[in-house]
């Protein structure tokens, strides 16, 4: 995921004029009847109505409850906010890049961004920000968001960026007047704002806290938010207008003012903030190993300050970055800003203890050797504050009994989630497993599809067929297992269809198994042709076309498509680099009127050239990882975005039979797991957590996935990093 940020430096001469210018569903919402009270929504600004309305009253931030109240109130306030704001929603409507039409920001998305922003501000007792009705900067903000989304990067000087599109005076003005982020992939309003605060990166390198400082400006009173999302997989971009002076200099003064110097200006601002702080908003970028904490002191000089962080396991080793860090580009480090100086300290994630459920992990931050800034009244030379990290995944009522085991939530050392369970669909061999899956997924299907049990190319793409299951059958040289014939009799389909040519399933075998029912064949000259024929049978129109490598090493089928059928919004087609195959699939994409073409697997499986050749100008994206297991996790998360489900399946990744039989299952994605008996790896646990997988089902018998592996999946609620939002 690409992340690019633009930092707008404070206009010259404004520093002393304005004293301080800074800055999902509940993952485990139980079905046991727990009701979470909505606390303090007025404080966060989450109210119904147009985004042009004034969302929050200009009350002193001290009236907001978050940091000073107990854990129960803090937990309830966070859950109420996050449940509403951390949901995927379109950022804009009517946006057209080709005609440079910005469209309009979606009211729902803008409301949720503002609510999240005001919640983060409330943690430091900062006054809420409003979006005034019919605000003049809204037009420039939306124009800048469009230009940022169209790329290639967000910038404060977009006219100097090669390849910039849709550039006009509004874009230039807005780009100088606030903060802009461009991010690849669909994000939620909550995480879009959170990225500004955390300055996450993809490579542990983004140590510039400019967005955080600006978003936490105590004197910020009003703003405008432009928001754009393009397609179903991004990019997204936002532009938040913050600065009066730029509009004034351009002869376009803003009324009402962005700033209110009468707002409460606390002596310090911290992230994470003192008090009860939800662990889920301590995010990292992709692959990052640190959380960027900061302390900003009014009238302080922190260039020589020392920082100590101690927690449940003692002192934490830190990397501290000062405004004048020797050997570091000062433009990439925090700085003195609007009367506040800032110090950054990077906390290793592996040193943080994220608490389970009602446990709280206290961390004490101590800042010493603080000097007083010039022309200021003396400030204390040291300070300390406590951060109480809490896990926000368990219901807010500590006196309730969510799992109904007679022990109240706050005293339950290991609360059980009532509807979290594991089961198995399997048999003694691949034929029994295939039969069990077919019976599970369909009582009276219209069609039963037959596919070879030892060559999986046809079965691999057959999972997209919606009118019946895929039943594995042996090659002609082997006898038919009685379970296959029995399953066909039990299902009683009107048709029995063979997938693939006669080399895969002979006519004799097809008619034998049809047993008097109508028999048909869906098969072409090769596996590519067969996959196209299956695609045309399954879809007359689709949103997406998924392509996977037709020929792996030794002619084997690609494992990347094993779990792709769960995506549901389009067929899977096998592809190679030959021109006839490309032309056939390109025509298929045109006929199905797809919006995008998606490669399953990394560039080594489906090259960028093949992807672009098939797409022929349509939007492209890729769902892939370093191996089949990572690819299956990416597919599972995309499947959850397209069709949320709390059910997930596990299947062996080195033996295809169970996964291809499970392709017809429509109520959850399949995650591939490696051979062996033991607990699931951390990445799979991560994914189960993100899926909210209350039901986990193993495909195959005990030899495929042992009980230890299956039951370890039930431990995902206890998994540490589920409670840290990841980008």
C-alpha positions in Angstrom: 0.0 0.0 0.0 1.4 3.3 -1.0 1.2 6.2 1.4 2.2 9.7 0.7 1.7 12.7 2.9 2.0 16.4 2.4 3.1 18.6 5.2 2.1 22.3 5.2 4.5 24.4 7.3 3.2 27.2 9.3 3.0 30.5 7.4 5.8 32.9 8.2 5.1 35.3 11.0 2.1 33.4 12.3 3.8 31.6 15.2 3.4 34.3 17.8 0.1 35.6 16.5 -1.5 32.2 17.1 -0.1 30.8 20.3 -0.6 27.1 19.4 -1.6 25.5 16.1 -1.3 21.8 16.5 -2.8 19.1 16.2 -15.8 -1.6 13.0 -18.2 -3.0 14.3 -16.8 -3.8 17.6 -14.4 -6.6 16.8 -16.0 -8.8 19.4 -19.4 -7.4 19.8 -21.1 -10.5 21.3 -24.4 -11.9 20.3 -25.1 -12.5 23.9 -27.3 -9.5 24.3 -24.7 -7.0 25.5 -25.9 -3.5 24.9 -23.2 -0.7 24.7 -24.4 2.6 25.8 -23.6 5.5 23.5 -21.6 7.9 25.6 -20.5 11.4 24.7 -21.5 11.5 21.0 -21.9 15.2 21.2 -18.3 15.5 22.3 -17.1 13.6 19.2 -19.4 15.4 16.8 -21.1 12.3 15.5 -24.6 13.5 14.8 -27.0 13.1 11.9 -27.3 15.7 9.1 -25.5 17.3 6.3 -21.7 17.6 6.5 -22.2 21.2 5.9 -23.9 21.6 9.3 -22.1 22.7 12.4 -21.5 19.3 14.0 -20.4 20.1 17.4 -20.9 23.0 19.8 -18.0 25.1 20.7 -17.9 23.8 24.3 -14.6 23.8 26.3 -12.8 20.6 25.8 -12.7 20.1 29.6 -16.4 19.1 29.3 -15.5 16.1 27.2 -15.2 13.0 29.2 -12.5 10.9 27.7 -9.2 11.2 29.7 -10.4 12.1 33.1 -13.1 9.4 33.7 -12.8 5.8 34.5 -12.2 2.9 32.2 -15.9 2.1 31.7 -16.7 5.5 30.3 -13.5 5.7 28.2 -14.2 2.3 26.8 -17.9 3.0 26.0 -17.0 6.3 24.3 -14.4 4.7 22.1 -16.6 1.8 21.1 -19.5 4.2 20.3 -17.2 6.2 18.0 -15.4 3.3 16.4 -18.4 1.2 15.8 -19.8 3.9 13.6 -16.7 5.4 12.0 -14.6 2.4 11.3 -16.8 1.1 8.4 -15.9 1.2 4.7 -18.0 3.9 3.0 -17.6 5.8 -0.3 -15.7 9.0 0.2 -17.3 10.8 -2.7 -19.9 10.7 -5.4 -19.9 12.1 -8.9 -16.0 12.0 -9.1 -14.7 11.6 -12.7 -10.9 11.9 -13.2 -11.1 12.0 -17.0 -13.1 15.2 -16.9 -11.5 16.5 -13.8 -14.8 16.5 -12.0 -14.2 16.5 -8.2 -17.8 15.5 -7.3 -18.9 15.9 -3.8 -17.7 14.5 -0.5 -20.1 11.9 0.9 -21.8 13.3 4.0 -21.5 10.0 5.9 -17.7 9.8 5.3 -17.1 13.5 6.2 -19.2 13.2 9.4 -17.3 10.1 10.5 -13.9 11.8 9.7 -14.9 14.8 11.8 -16.1 12.6 14.6 -12.9 10.6 14.7 -10.8 13.8 14.6 -12.8 15.4 17.4 -12.5 12.2 19.5 -8.7 12.2 19.1 -8.7 15.9 20.1 -10.9 15.2 23.2 -8.2 12.8 24.5 -6.0 15.8 25.0 -8.9 18.0 26.2 -8.8 20.1 23.0 -11.9 21.9 21.7 -13.8 20.2 18.9 -13.6 21.4 15.3 -16.7 22.3 13.3 -17.5 22.3 9.6 -19.5 25.5 9.0 -22.5 25.4 6.6 -21.7 26.5 3.0 -18.1 27.0 3.9 -16.1 28.6 1.0 -13.0 26.3 1.4 -15.1 23.2 0.7 -14.7 23.6 -3.0 -10.9 23.9 -3.0 -10.7 21.1 -0.5 -12.6 18.7 -2.8 -10.6 19.8 -5.9 -7.3 19.1 -4.1 -8.5 15.7 -3.0 -9.3 14.8 -6.6 -5.8 15.8 -7.7 -4.2 13.9 -4.9 -6.2 10.8 -5.6 -5.4 11.0 -9.4 -1.7 11.1 -8.3 1.0 10.4 -8.5 1.5 11.9 -5.0 0.0 14.4 -2.6 2.0 17.6 -2.5 1.9 21.1 -1.2 3.2 22.3 -4.6 1.3 20.1 -7.0 2.3 22.1 -10.0 5.8 20.9 -9.5 4.9 17.2 -9.5 5.5 15.4 -12.8 2.3 13.9 -14.1 -0.1 16.0 -12.0 -3.6 16.1 -13.4 -6.7 18.3 -12.8 -4.6 21.2 -11.6 -6.2 24.6 -11.1 -6.1 27.6 -8.8 -8.4 25.9 -6.3 -6.0 22.9 -6.1 -3.0 25.1 -5.6 -4.7 27.1 -2.9 -6.0 24.1 -1.0 -2.6 22.3 -1.3 -1.0 25.2 0.5 -3.8 25.5 3.1 -3.9 22.3 5.0 -3.0 18.6 5.1 -3.4 16.1 2.3 -3.1 12.3 2.2 -3.2 10.0 -0.7 -3.5 6.3 0.1 -3.9 3.3 -2.1 -6.7 1.0 -1.3 -10.1 1.6 0.4 -9.9 2.8 4.0 -12.5 3.7 6.6 -13.1 7.3 7.7 -11.7 6.5 11.1 -8.4 5.0 9.8 -8.0 7.8 7.2 -7.9 10.4 10.1 -5.8 8.1 12.3 -3.1 8.0 9.6 -2.7 11.7 9.9 -2.2 11.4 13.6 0.2 8.5 13.5 2.3 9.3 10.4 2.6 5.6 9.7 4.7 4.5 6.7 5.5 1.3 4.9 9.2 1.3 5.8 9.6 2.7 9.3 10.9 6.0 7.9 8.2 8.6 8.3 9.4 10.5 11.4 7.7 13.7 10.4 4.9 14.6 12.8 3.6 17.6 10.9 0.1 16.3 10.4 -0.2 15.3 14.0 0.9 18.8 15.1 -1.6 20.5 12.8 -4.5 18.2 13.6 -4.0 18.8 17.3 -3.9 22.6 17.0 -5.6 23.9 20.2 -6.9 27.0 18.3 -8.4 25.1 15.4 -12.1 25.9 15.4 -13.3 25.3 11.9 -12.2 23.3 8.9 -13.2 22.0 5.5 -12.8 18.4 4.4 -12.5 17.2 0.8 -12.7 13.5 0.3 -12.4 11.3 -2.8 -12.4 7.5 -3.4 -11.9 6.1 -6.9 -13.2 2.6 -7.8 -13.6 -0.3 -5.5 -9.9 -0.6 -4.5 -8.7 3.0 -4.3 -6.9 5.2 -4.3 -8.4 7.4 -1.7 -7.5 11.0 -0.8 -8.5 13.7 1.6 -7.7 17.4 1.9 -8.3 19.0 5.3 -8.2 22.8 5.2 -6.7 24.4 8.3 -5.0 27.7 7.7 -6.6 31.2 7.5 -3.4 32.9 6.3 -3.1 31.2 3.0 -6.7 32.1 2.0 -6.2 35.6 3.2 -3.0 36.0 1.1 -4.9 34.7 -1.9 -7.5 37.4 -1.5 -10.2 34.8 -0.5 -10.7 35.4 3.2 -12.5 32.7 5.2 -15.6 33.4 7.3 -15.8 32.2 10.0 -12.2 32.0 10.8 -10.4 28.7 10.9 -8.9 29.6 14.3 -10.2 30.8 17.6 -7.4 32.0 19.9 -9.7 31.9 22.9 -9.7 28.1 22.8 -8.2 26.3 25.8 -4.5 25.8 25.2 -3.2 23.1 27.5 0.4 23.2 28.7 1.1 19.9 26.9 -0.2 17.6 24.2 0.7 14.0 24.0 0.2 10.9 21.8 -0.8 8.6 23.2 -2.7 10.9 25.5 -2.6 10.6 29.3 -5.5 8.7 30.9 -7.3 5.7 29.5 -6.3 5.1 25.9 -7.6 2.4 23.5 -4.9 0.1 22.3 -6.6 -0.2 18.9 -5.5 3.3 17.9 -1.8 2.6 18.4 -1.3 1.6 14.7 1.7 0.8 12.6 2.3 1.0 8.9 2.7 -2.2 6.9 5.7 -4.0 8.3 6.6 -1.3 10.8 7.9 -2.4 14.2 7.5 0.9 16.2 4.8 3.1 17.5 5.5 6.8 17.3 4.8 8.5 20.6 5.3 12.3 21.1 5.1 15.0 23.7 4.6 18.7 22.9 5.2 21.3 25.6 3.9 24.9 25.4 6.8 27.4 25.9 9.1 24.5 26.2 12.5 23.9 24.6 12.9 20.1 24.3 16.1 20.0 22.2 18.0 18.5 25.2 15.1 16.7 26.8 15.4 13.1 27.9 12.5 10.6 27.8 11.8 7.5 29.8 8.9 5.1 29.3 8.3 2.4 31.9 5.6 -0.2 31.7 4.5 -3.5 33.3 7.8 -5.1 32.2 10.0 -2.2 33.2 11.8 0.5 31.2 11.4 0.3 27.4 14.4 1.0 25.1 13.5 4.1 23.0 14.8 5.9 20.0 14.4 9.6 20.8 14.4 12.2 18.0 14.7 15.9 18.8 14.0 18.9 16.7 17.7 19.4 16.2 18.8 15.8 16.1 22.4 15.7 14.8 22.8 14.2 11.4 19.1 14.1 10.7 17.4 16.3 8.1 15.4 18.8 10.2 12.6 18.7 7.7 12.0 15.1 8.6 11.8 15.6 12.3 9.5 17.4 14.7 10.0 21.1 15.4 9.0 24.0 17.4 5.5 24.8 16.2 3.1 27.5 17.2 4.5 28.0 20.7 4.9 24.2 21.4 8.0 22.2 21.0 7.8 18.5 20.3 9.9 15.5 21.0 9.4 12.1 19.2 10.1 8.8 20.8 9.8 5.5 18.9 8.5 2.6 21.1 9.3 -0.9 19.7 6.0 -2.8 19.3 7.6 -6.0 20.7 8.1 -4.1 24.0 4.5 -3.1 24.4 2.1 -5.3 26.4 -1.3 -5.0 24.9 -3.8 -6.1 27.7 -6.4 -8.7 27.3 -10.0 -7.7 27.8 -10.4 -5.9 31.1 -6.8 -5.8 32.0 -5.1 -2.4 31.8 -1.4 -1.9 30.9 -0.1 1.2 32.6 2.8 3.1 31.1 4.5 6.1 32.7 6.2 8.6 30.4 8.7 10.9 32.1 10.3 13.9 30.4 13.3 15.6 32.0 15.7 18.3 31.2 13.0 20.6 29.8 14.1 24.1 29.2 12.0 27.3 28.9 11.6 28.7 25.4 12.7 32.4 24.8 10.2 35.1 25.8 8.2 32.7 27.9 7.4 32.3 31.6 9.4 29.5 33.2 8.1 26.0 32.7 8.8 23.0 34.9 12.0 21.2 34.1 10.4 17.8 34.2 7.0 16.2 33.9 5.4 12.8 33.9 2.1 11.3 33.0 0.5 7.9 32.9 -1.1 6.1 29.9 -3.5 3.3 30.7 -3.8 1.2 27.6 -7.0 -0.8 27.6 -8.3 -3.4 25.3 -11.5 -2.2 23.6 -12.7 -5.5 22.2 -14.7 -6.8 25.2 -18.1 -5.4 26.0 -18.1 -2.1 27.9 -20.1 -3.3 30.9 -17.6 -4.7 33.5 -20.4 -5.9 35.7 -22.2 -7.9 32.9 -21.7 -11.5 32.2 -21.3 -11.7 28.4 -20.5 -15.4 28.3 -23.1 -16.3 30.9 -20.7 -18.4 33.0 -21.6 -16.9 36.3 -18.5 -14.7 36.5 -18.8 -11.0 35.7 -16.7 -9.7 32.8 -14.3 -7.7 34.9 -13.4 -10.7 37.1 -13.4 -13.3 34.4 -9.8 -14.3 33.8 -10.7 -16.0 30.5 -14.0 -15.0 29.2 -15.6 -17.3 26.7 -17.2 -15.9 23.6 -20.5 -17.8 23.4 -20.7 -18.0 19.6 -17.0 -18.7 18.9 -16.6 -22.3 17.9 -14.9 -24.6 15.6 -16.1 -27.6 13.5 -15.1 -29.8 10.6 -16.4 -30.9 7.3 -14.4 -33.8 6.2 -14.0 -37.5 5.6 -11.5 -40.3 5.4 -10.3 -39.1 2.0 -10.8 -36.4 -0.6 -13.9 -38.0 -2.0 -15.6 -38.2 1.3 -14.6 -34.6 2.1 -15.9 -33.5 -1.3 -19.1 -35.3 -0.8 -19.6 -33.9 2.7 -19.0 -30.3 1.5 -21.5 -30.8 -1.4 -24.2 -32.0 1.0 -23.4 -29.2 3.4 -23.7 -26.4 0.9 -26.7 -27.7 -1.1 -29.8 -29.7 -0.2 -31.3 -29.9 -3.8 -28.9 -28.2 -6.2 -29.9 -27.8 -9.9 -26.6 -29.1 -11.0 -23.7 -31.1 -9.6 -20.4 -30.5 -11.3 -17.8 -33.2 -11.6 -14.1 -32.5 -11.7 -10.9 -34.7 -11.8 -9.6 -35.4 -8.3 -5.9 -35.5 -9.4 -5.7 -32.6 -11.9 -7.3 -29.5 -10.3 -7.3 -26.9 -13.0 -11.0 -27.3 -13.8 -12.1 -27.7 -10.2 -10.1 -24.6 -9.3 -12.3 -22.2 -11.3 -15.5 -24.3 -10.9 -16.1 -22.9 -7.4 -17.5 -19.7 -9.0 -20.5 -21.7 -10.3 -23.4 -20.7 -8.1 -26.0 -23.3 -9.1 -24.4 -26.4 -7.6 -21.3 -27.9 -5.9 -18.2 -29.4 -7.4 -17.8 -33.1 -6.7 -14.4 -34.7 -7.1 -14.2 -38.0 -9.1 -11.2 -40.2 -9.8 -9.7 -40.7 -13.3 -11.1 -43.4 -15.5 -8.4 -45.8 -14.5 -9.7 -45.9 -10.9 -13.1 -47.1 -9.7 -15.7 -44.7 -8.5 -16.0 -44.4 -4.7 -19.5 -45.5 -3.5 -19.7 -42.1 -1.6 -19.8 -40.3 -5.0 -22.7 -42.3 -6.3 -24.5 -42.0 -3.0 -24.1 -38.3 -2.8 -25.4 -37.8 -6.3 -28.5 -39.9 -5.4 -29.0 -37.9 -2.2 -28.6 -34.5 -3.9 -30.9 -35.5 -6.8 -29.7 -32.8 -9.3 -31.5 -32.1 -12.6 -28.2 -32.1 -14.4 -24.7 -33.6 -13.9 -22.0 -31.6 -15.7 -18.4 -32.6 -16.3 -15.8 -29.8 -16.0 -13.1 -30.2 -18.6 -12.6 -32.2 -21.8 -12.9 -35.9 -22.3 -9.2 -36.2 -21.3 -10.3 -35.1 -17.8 -13.6 -37.0 -17.5 -14.6 -39.4 -20.2 -18.1 -39.5 -21.7 -18.5 -43.0 -20.3 -17.7 -41.9 -16.7 -20.0 -38.8 -17.1 -23.0 -40.9 -18.2 -22.3 -43.5 -15.6 -22.4 -40.9 -12.8 -25.3 -39.0 -14.3 -27.4 -42.2 -13.9 -30.2 -41.1 -16.2 -30.1 -37.4 -15.3 -29.3 -34.9 -18.0 -25.6 -34.9 -18.7 -23.5 -32.0 -20.1 -19.9 -30.9 -20.5 -18.2 -27.6 -19.9 -14.8 -28.0 -21.5 -12.5 -26.5 -24.0 -9.4 -27.4 -25.8 -7.3 -26.6 -22.7 -7.6 -25.4 -19.2 -7.6 -21.7 -20.2 -10.6 -22.3 -22.6 -12.4 -24.3 -20.0 -12.0 -21.5 -17.4 -13.5 -19.0 -19.9 -16.4 -21.3 -20.6 -17.1 -21.7 -16.9 -16.8 -18.0 -16.4 -19.5 -17.4 -19.1 -21.8 -19.9 -17.5 -21.4 -18.4 -14.1 -21.7 -14.7 -15.0 -23.5 -12.7 -17.6 -22.2 -9.5 -16.0 -19.6 -9.0 -13.2 -17.8 -6.3 -11.3 -14.4 -7.9 -11.4 -12.5 -10.5 -13.4 -9.9 -12.5 -11.5 -7.0 -14.0 -13.4 -4.6 -16.7 -12.2 -1.6 -18.5 -13.6 -2.7 -21.4 -15.8 0.6 -23.3 -15.7 2.9 -23.6 -12.8 6.1 -25.6 -12.6 5.7 -28.9 -14.4 2.3 -27.8 -15.8 0.7 -27.8 -12.3 -2.1 -25.4 -11.7 -1.4 -22.2 -9.7 -2.3 -22.4 -6.0 -3.2 -18.7 -6.0 -6.7 -19.2 -7.2 -7.5 -21.9 -4.6 -9.5 -19.5 -2.5 -10.6 -17.0 -5.0 -14.1 -18.3 -5.5 -15.0 -16.7 -2.1 -14.7 -13.2 -3.7 -18.0 -13.7 -5.4 -18.2 -10.6 -7.6 -16.7 -12.1 -10.7 -15.2 -15.3 -12.2 -11.7 -16.7 -12.0 -10.0 -17.3 -15.3 -6.7 -19.1 -15.9 -4.3 -17.2 -18.1 -1.0 -17.6 -19.8 1.1 -15.2 -21.8 0.1 -16.4 -25.3 -1.6 -13.8 -27.5 -4.7 -16.0 -28.3 -5.4 -16.6 -24.6 -5.0 -12.9 -23.8 -7.3 -11.9 -26.6 -10.0 -14.4 -25.5 -9.9 -13.2 -21.9 -9.8 -9.6 -22.9 -13.0 -10.2 -24.8 -14.5 -11.9 -21.8 -13.8 -8.8 -19.7 -15.5 -6.7 -22.3 -18.5 -8.9 -22.6 -19.0 -9.1 -18.8 -18.6 -5.3 -18.5 -16.2 -5.7 -15.6 -14.9 -2.6 -13.8 -11.5 -4.0 -12.9 -9.2 -6.9 -13.5 -7.5 -8.5 -10.5 -4.4 -10.7 -10.6 -4.4 -13.5 -8.0 -0.8 -14.0 -6.8 2.3 -12.0 -7.1 4.1 -10.8 -10.3 5.9 -14.1 -10.5 2.5 -15.8 -11.0 0.8 -13.2 -13.1 3.2 -10.6 -14.5 2.3 -6.9 -14.6 2.5 -7.1 -18.4 -0.1 -9.9 -18.6 -2.3 -8.1 -16.2 -2.2 -4.8 -18.1 -2.6 -6.7 -21.4 -5.8 -8.4 -20.2 -7.2 -5.2 -18.6 -6.7 -3.2 -21.8 -7.2 0.1 -20.0 -9.6 -1.1 -17.2 -8.6 -0.6 -13.6 -6.2 -3.2 -12.3 -5.2 -4.4 -8.9 -3.5 -7.5 -7.4 -4.3 -9.8 -4.5 -1.1 -11.6 -3.7 1.7 -12.2 -1.3 5.0 -14.0 -1.1 3.4 -17.4 -1.2 0.1 -19.2 -1.5 -0.7 -18.7 2.2 -0.2 -15.0 2.2 -2.2 -14.7 -1.0 -5.1 -16.6 0.6 -5.0 -14.1 3.5 -5.2 -11.2 1.1 -8.1 -12.8 -0.8 -9.9 -13.5 2.5 -9.7 -9.9 3.6 -10.9 -8.7 0.2 -13.7 -11.2 0.3 -14.7 -9.8 3.8 -14.8 -6.3 2.3 -17.0 -7.4 -0.6 -19.3 -9.6 1.5 -18.7 -9.5 5.3 -19.0 -12.8 7.1 -18.1 -14.1 10.5 -17.4 -17.6 9.2 -13.9 -18.7 7.9 -12.7 -22.0 6.6 -9.2 -23.7 6.9 -7.8 -25.9 4.2 -4.4 -27.5 3.5 -2.3 -25.4 1.1 -0.1 -28.2 -0.1 -2.9 -30.5 -1.1 -5.5 -28.9 -3.3 -8.4 -31.3 -3.0 -10.2 -29.9 0.0 -9.8 -26.3 -0.9 -11.2 -26.7 -4.5 -14.1 -28.7 -3.1 -14.8 -25.9 -0.7 -14.8 -23.3 -3.4 -18.6 -23.4 -3.7 -19.1 -22.4 0.0 -20.5 -18.9 0.0 -20.6 -18.0 3.6 -17.0 -17.2 4.3 -13.4 -17.2 2.9 -10.9 -20.1 2.9 -7.5 -19.6 4.5 -4.8 -22.0 3.5 -2.6 -23.5 6.2 0.6 -25.5 5.8 1.2 -29.1 6.5 1.8 -30.2 10.0 0.0 -30.3 13.4 0.3 -27.4 15.7 -1.0 -23.9 16.5 -1.8 -21.6 13.6 0.9 -19.1 12.7 0.6 -15.4 13.8 -0.3 -14.1 10.4 -3.3 -16.5 10.1 -4.4 -15.5 13.6 -4.1 -11.9 12.6 -6.4 -12.5 9.6 -9.0 -14.5 11.6 -9.1 -11.5 14.0 -9.7 -9.0 11.2 -12.4 -11.3 9.9 -14.1 -11.6 13.3 -14.2 -15.3 12.6 -16.7 -16.5 15.2 -17.1 -19.8 13.4 -14.0 -21.6 12.0 -14.5 -24.8 10.0 -11.7 -27.2 8.9 -12.1 -28.7 5.4 -10.9 -32.2 5.4 -10.3 -35.0 7.9 -7.9 -35.1 10.8 -5.0 -36.0 8.6 -5.5 -32.8 6.7 -6.0 -30.4 9.6 -5.5 -31.9 13.1 -7.6 -30.9 16.1 -4.8 -28.9 17.6 -4.5 -26.7 14.6 -8.3 -26.2 14.3 -8.8 -25.4 18.0 -5.9 -23.0 18.1 -8.0 -20.8 15.7 -10.3 -20.1 18.7 -7.5 -18.2 20.4 -7.7 -15.2 18.0 -9.5 -12.9 20.4 -6.5 -13.2 22.7 -4.1 -12.3 20.0 -2.2 -9.2 20.8 -2.0 -7.3 17.6 -5.7 -7.7 17.0 -6.0 -4.8 19.3 -3.7 -2.5 17.4 -5.0 -1.1 14.2 -2.7 -1.9 11.2 -2.4 0.0 7.9 
